[in-house]
Each structure stands twice: as C-alpha cells, then as structure tokens.
C-alpha cells in the first residue's frame, strides 16, 4: 500500500464498517551526515559542502552535519539540532567508506542514545558509503584524473 500524499485525508474502516476520517501527518525527515572529524577545518568543510548540496536538492528539509570525534558538532548535538528543527524522523548517514567499529558500534550506540533521549522521534542508521556501485565510478574518475599529473603532485 502506498503512503498517502501529504495532508491527504485517508479513510479508515472500523470493524463495524463505519468510516472514520483522519489526517496522517507526513514525517519531517532530517538527514544527519556523520564524518569522522578532523583537526583541520578544511577537511570538515567538505561535509558541510555535501550537506548544503543535499539540502539544495530538496528531498530533506533538514540536513545537518556532525562528527564522531575531533570536531564539533557531535552526533548527539547534531541529532538534537535536527529535532529542534522539527524532525520527526532522522536518518543518520555515516560518511564513511566501510562499516568498521565506528559505524557498527559507535554510531549504533549514538543512534540508541538519541532514540532514548527523544522517544517521539525515529532515528535510523543508514549504511556507510562502502560498496555502493557509484563509488566505482568516482574511484575510476579520480584515477583517470591522476594519470595526467606529475608524480607527487
């Protein structure tokens, strides 16, 4: 069954066959991008760029960044910011290449902590970038770009 369109009135039938009308509110989905974090501001700025570009695409009305360590905001602060901005569902997206300890344990723990802190909000942990087929295209492109450069530069 497809979900109703935003604000669409749906008809629910009780066991007696009577119709009851009601509105099913659309969830406000937020995307919380999570990177490792760096002491170098320019490295952390890359994630902000990705967040800004995703926000411009319009799928998610709330897009925030957070860092596992070494930079601010933390995952807890980023998740709280999503909730403060009205999110009823937050997708925690690890901006990591593999599902190592940080993703499977640290981020899973952060998701559980946020869910306990904000029980009315759904928090989902997405898979890391990892083996997504489009990454092969990116790796191939970067290799081709390097073919024409001088060694070491």
C-alpha positions, 0 to 999 in steps of 0.5 A: 500500500502506498503512503498517502500524499501529504495532508491527504485525508485517508479513510479508515474502516472500523470493524463495524464498517463505519468510516472514520476520517483522519489526517496522517501527518507526513514525517519531517525527515532530517538527514544527519551526515556523520564524518569522522572529524578532523583537526583541520577545518578544511577537511570538515568543510567538505561535509558541510559542502555535501550537506548544503548540496543535499539540502539544495536538492530538496528531498530533506528539509533538514540536513545537518552535519556532525562528527564522531570525534575531533570536531564539533558538532557531535552526533548527539548535538547534531541529532538534537539540532535536527529535532529542534528543527522539527524532525520527526524522523532522522536518518543518520548517514555515516560518511564513511567508506566501510562499516568498521567499529565506528559505524557498527558500534559507535554510531549504533550506540549514538543512534540508541542514545538519541532514540532514548533521549527523544522517544517521539522521534525515529532515528535510523542508521543508514549504511556507510558509503562502502560498496555502493556501485557509484563509488566505482565510478568516482574511484575510476574518475579520480584515477583517470584524473591522476594519470595526467599529473606529475608524480607527487603532485 
